[in-house]
Amino acid sequence: MRPIVGVMPRVRLKAVITAIVAVSLLASCSRSVETEVTKEMTVATTTTTAVTKRSPTPVPDLPPFEYEYTVAAPTVSKLEPGSRTREVVFYRDGNPIDGKITVPEGKGPFKTIIISNGLYASLGRYSGKALRYSDNDYAVIEFQFQNAVNPPPDYSDPEYLGDFIYEQVLDLYAVIDSMTYFPEVDLSNIYLYGHSMGGLVCSYAGTYRQNEIKGLLLVDPSFYAAERMNFEHKETITTDIYPLISQCYIPAVIITGTEGSFGEDPHFFDEARASLPIVEYVVIEGANHRMDGAASDLVVDLSVGVMKEWDVKYGHNSPEG
């Protein structure tokens, strides 16, 4: 149980539980990088027909979000002996989105976490977390945003950050749509994990598709970037992130560190916490923005504890009970 040091009154709908977790961080834990090998790929379903996805009728109280794309059955590698991870290629408009699926031992379907990378983070950056989540009986989907494959040398923000985020939201949408092809995935228990800029992407997707998502795991999310988003032509996605997430009625947790955004400004997430209707806030002593070292495992362990609390509070039960 995380030590609770204070309960703060809500500016908006419900009380925010503020938890400060003090831990002594160990030295950075290095994880081996998997050697890329050619794997035999199979189609995840018997049909390869592309399905067109269009923006629905505007939802009251939410700004318009228009899109149209196609999704086709992903290709999935065969499971290697002794491994729980398979390589996956998702498709949006026929373009490949490289990914992975890691599943627990035993029989599914399993509660599932879809991980959205931080800005320009490569596929595999969160594979250690994926394995740790699977040890706790969650299936995990990792994927690489299409527009983050070739980052600029200085890793600077794209010129048209708004269009960049819009495309990443649609990539995440396509991955969510593709979950129907995986019998291992419990479609009634899907969570979105987003780190840094991926936390912003998850906040958009989680709000607009909250009827399909059970909760948001936001790790040092870059909410501030929404205010800096510009567009080449028309605005493709709202820049008013706080009014948007105020309409997100699924539970969320924000995890940060004293050497991350919280360390830069203890009030960094005040507006997000005041906006999200159901939110917990966890600060890890000594953790930086990347959540390096022991903080990497702590993020998993703390978020698993939060999701289990949500199971009790909101009845997020799997078909197996």
GITARA-V63438 format. One record per residue. N is the residue number from 1. RES is the residue in three letters. PHI is phi in whole degrees, -180 to 180 (none if undefined). Layout:
# GITARA-V63438
n=N res=RES phi=PHI
n=N res=RES phi=PHI
This chain:
# GITARA-V63438
n=1 res=MET phi=none
n=2 res=ARG phi=-74
n=3 res=PRO phi=-66
n=4 res=ILE phi=-99
n=5 res=VAL phi=-105
n=6 res=GLY phi=-179
n=7 res=VAL phi=-115
n=8 res=MET phi=-102
n=9 res=PRO phi=-66
n=10 res=ARG phi=-83
n=11 res=VAL phi=-73
n=12 res=ARG phi=-112
n=13 res=LEU phi=-79
n=14 res=LYS phi=-136
n=15 res=ALA phi=-71
n=16 res=VAL phi=-101
n=17 res=ILE phi=-91
n=18 res=THR phi=-103
n=19 res=ALA phi=-121
n=20 res=ILE phi=-111
n=21 res=VAL phi=-105
n=22 res=ALA phi=-102
n=23 res=VAL phi=-138
n=24 res=SER phi=-93
n=25 res=LEU phi=-79
n=26 res=LEU phi=-84
n=27 res=ALA phi=-64
n=28 res=SER phi=-56
n=29 res=CYS phi=-98
n=30 res=SER phi=-86
n=31 res=ARG phi=-121
n=32 res=SER phi=-66
n=33 res=VAL phi=-90
n=34 res=GLU phi=-69
n=35 res=THR phi=-78
n=36 res=GLU phi=-74
n=37 res=VAL phi=-134
n=38 res=THR phi=-80
n=39 res=LYS phi=-119
n=40 res=GLU phi=-72
n=41 res=MET phi=-106
n=42 res=THR phi=-128
n=43 res=VAL phi=-80
n=44 res=ALA phi=-76
n=45 res=THR phi=-148
n=46 res=THR phi=-79
n=47 res=THR phi=-111
n=48 res=THR phi=-116
n=49 res=THR phi=-66
n=50 res=ALA phi=-75
n=51 res=VAL phi=-111
n=52 res=THR phi=-85
n=53 res=LYS phi=-115
n=54 res=ARG phi=-125
n=55 res=SER phi=-62
n=56 res=PRO phi=-76
n=57 res=THR phi=-56
n=58 res=PRO phi=-49
n=59 res=VAL phi=-87
n=60 res=PRO phi=-55
n=61 res=ASP phi=76
n=62 res=LEU phi=-112
n=63 res=PRO phi=-64
n=64 res=PRO phi=-59
n=65 res=PHE phi=-140
n=66 res=GLU phi=-100
n=67 res=TYR phi=-162
n=68 res=GLU phi=-157
n=69 res=TYR phi=-157
n=70 res=THR phi=-116
n=71 res=VAL phi=-126
n=72 res=ALA phi=-120
n=73 res=ALA phi=-60
n=74 res=PRO phi=-71
n=75 res=THR phi=-102
n=76 res=VAL phi=-134
n=77 res=SER phi=-74
n=78 res=LYS phi=-73
n=79 res=LEU phi=-72
n=80 res=GLU phi=-79
n=81 res=PRO phi=-55
n=82 res=GLY phi=82
n=83 res=SER phi=-112
n=84 res=ARG phi=-111
n=85 res=THR phi=-116
n=86 res=ARG phi=-123
n=87 res=GLU phi=-81
n=88 res=VAL phi=-134
n=89 res=VAL phi=-121
n=90 res=PHE phi=-88
n=91 res=TYR phi=-136
n=92 res=ARG phi=-128
n=93 res=ASP phi=54
n=94 res=GLY phi=81
n=95 res=ASN phi=-91
n=96 res=PRO phi=-77
n=97 res=ILE phi=-122
n=98 res=ASP phi=-71
n=99 res=GLY phi=-159
n=100 res=LYS phi=-147
n=101 res=ILE phi=-128
n=102 res=THR phi=-120
n=103 res=VAL phi=-123
n=104 res=PRO phi=-70
n=105 res=GLU phi=-75
n=106 res=GLY phi=104
n=107 res=LYS phi=-99
n=108 res=GLY phi=-89
n=109 res=PRO phi=-75
n=110 res=PHE phi=-116
n=111 res=LYS phi=-56
n=112 res=THR phi=-130
n=113 res=ILE phi=-116
n=114 res=ILE phi=-103
n=115 res=ILE phi=-99
n=116 res=SER phi=-104
n=117 res=ASN phi=-69
n=118 res=GLY phi=-70
n=119 res=LEU phi=-53
n=120 res=TYR phi=67
n=121 res=ALA phi=-64
n=122 res=SER phi=-85
n=123 res=LEU phi=-62
n=124 res=GLY phi=104
n=125 res=ARG phi=-58
n=126 res=TYR phi=-115
n=127 res=SER phi=-67
n=128 res=GLY phi=-62
n=129 res=LYS phi=-66
n=130 res=ALA phi=-59
n=131 res=LEU phi=-65
n=132 res=ARG phi=-68
n=133 res=TYR phi=-63
n=134 res=SER phi=-66
n=135 res=ASP phi=-63
n=136 res=ASN phi=-103
n=137 res=ASP phi=74
n=138 res=TYR phi=-112
n=139 res=ALA phi=-78
n=140 res=VAL phi=-134
n=141 res=ILE phi=-109
n=142 res=GLU phi=-111
n=143 res=PHE phi=-156
n=144 res=GLN phi=-109
n=145 res=PHE phi=-58
n=146 res=GLN phi=-60
n=147 res=ASN phi=-85
n=148 res=ALA phi=-109
n=149 res=VAL phi=-70
n=150 res=ASN phi=-120
n=151 res=PRO phi=-70
n=152 res=PRO phi=-66
n=153 res=PRO phi=-56
n=154 res=ASP phi=-95
n=155 res=TYR phi=56
n=156 res=SER phi=-73
n=157 res=ASP phi=-63
n=158 res=PRO phi=-60
n=159 res=GLU phi=-61
n=160 res=TYR phi=-107
n=161 res=LEU phi=-62
n=162 res=GLY phi=-62
n=163 res=ASP phi=-66
n=164 res=PHE phi=-62
n=165 res=ILE phi=-67
n=166 res=TYR phi=-56
n=167 res=GLU phi=-65
n=168 res=GLN phi=-69
n=169 res=VAL phi=-62
n=170 res=LEU phi=-68
n=171 res=ASP phi=-60
n=172 res=LEU phi=-64
n=173 res=TYR phi=-55
n=174 res=ALA phi=-63
n=175 res=VAL phi=-66
n=176 res=ILE phi=-59
n=177 res=ASP phi=-58
n=178 res=SER phi=-75
n=179 res=MET phi=-63
n=180 res=THR phi=-65
n=181 res=TYR phi=-86
n=182 res=PHE phi=-114
n=183 res=PRO phi=-65
n=184 res=GLU phi=-73
n=185 res=VAL phi=-94
n=186 res=ASP phi=-82
n=187 res=LEU phi=-66
n=188 res=SER phi=-91
n=189 res=ASN phi=-140
n=190 res=ILE phi=-113
n=191 res=TYR phi=-116
n=192 res=LEU phi=-107
n=193 res=TYR phi=-109
n=194 res=GLY phi=-136
n=195 res=HIS phi=-107
n=196 res=SER phi=58
n=197 res=MET phi=-63
n=198 res=GLY phi=-64
n=199 res=GLY phi=-67
n=200 res=LEU phi=-66
n=201 res=VAL phi=-59
n=202 res=CYS phi=-64
n=203 res=SER phi=-66
n=204 res=TYR phi=-64
n=205 res=ALA phi=-63
n=206 res=GLY phi=-65
n=207 res=THR phi=-74
n=208 res=TYR phi=-70
n=209 res=ARG phi=-119
n=210 res=GLN phi=-65
n=211 res=ASN phi=-71
n=212 res=GLU phi=-109
n=213 res=ILE phi=-116
n=214 res=LYS phi=-91
n=215 res=GLY phi=-176
n=216 res=LEU phi=-118
n=217 res=LEU phi=-111
n=218 res=LEU phi=-109
n=219 res=VAL phi=-104
n=220 res=ASP phi=43
n=221 res=PRO phi=-68
n=222 res=SER phi=-95
n=223 res=PHE phi=-61
n=224 res=TYR phi=-58
n=225 res=ALA phi=-66
n=226 res=ALA phi=-59
n=227 res=GLU phi=-71
n=228 res=ARG phi=-99
n=229 res=MET phi=-73
n=230 res=ASN phi=-124
n=231 res=PHE phi=-135
n=232 res=GLU phi=-69
n=233 res=HIS phi=-126
n=234 res=LYS phi=-83
n=235 res=GLU phi=-70
n=236 res=THR phi=-93
n=237 res=ILE phi=-154
n=238 res=THR phi=-63
n=239 res=THR phi=-96
n=240 res=ASP phi=-89
n=241 res=ILE phi=-69
n=242 res=TYR phi=-72
n=243 res=PRO phi=-60
n=244 res=LEU phi=-65
n=245 res=ILE phi=-71
n=246 res=SER phi=-67
n=247 res=GLN phi=-102
n=248 res=CYS phi=-97
n=249 res=TYR phi=-99
n=250 res=ILE phi=-100
n=251 res=PRO phi=-69
n=252 res=ALA phi=-138
n=253 res=VAL phi=-129
n=254 res=ILE phi=-107
n=255 res=ILE phi=-115
n=256 res=THR phi=-137
n=257 res=GLY phi=-140
n=258 res=THR phi=-70
n=259 res=GLU phi=-106
n=260 res=GLY phi=-109
n=261 res=SER phi=-63
n=262 res=PHE phi=-61
n=263 res=GLY phi=-66
n=264 res=GLU phi=-69
n=265 res=ASP phi=-159
n=266 res=PRO phi=-59
n=267 res=HIS phi=-101
n=268 res=PHE phi=-55
n=269 res=PHE phi=-107
n=270 res=ASP phi=-59
n=271 res=GLU phi=-68
n=272 res=ALA phi=-65
n=273 res=ARG phi=-66
n=274 res=ALA phi=-74
n=275 res=SER phi=-91
n=276 res=LEU phi=-67
n=277 res=PRO phi=-62
n=278 res=ILE phi=-130
n=279 res=VAL phi=-149
n=280 res=GLU phi=-113
n=281 res=TYR phi=-134
n=282 res=VAL phi=-127
n=283 res=VAL phi=-114
n=284 res=ILE phi=-100
n=285 res=GLU phi=-62
n=286 res=GLY phi=86
n=287 res=ALA phi=-79
n=288 res=ASN phi=-96
n=289 res=HIS phi=-62
n=290 res=ARG phi=-77
n=291 res=MET phi=59
n=292 res=ASP phi=-75
n=293 res=GLY phi=65
n=294 res=ALA phi=-64
n=295 res=ALA phi=-62
n=296 res=SER phi=-59
n=297 res=ASP phi=-71
n=298 res=LEU phi=-63
n=299 res=VAL phi=-57
n=300 res=VAL phi=-64
n=301 res=ASP phi=-62
n=302 res=LEU phi=-67
n=303 res=SER phi=-69
n=304 res=VAL phi=-62
n=305 res=GLY phi=-60
n=306 res=VAL phi=-65
n=307 res=MET phi=-63
n=308 res=LYS phi=-68
n=309 res=GLU phi=-65
n=310 res=TRP phi=-62
n=311 res=ASP phi=-55
n=312 res=VAL phi=-71
n=313 res=LYS phi=-73
n=314 res=TYR phi=-119
n=315 res=GLY phi=70
n=316 res=HIS phi=-82
n=317 res=ASN phi=-99
n=318 res=SER phi=-82
n=319 res=PRO phi=-58
n=320 res=GLU phi=-82
n=321 res=GLY phi=108
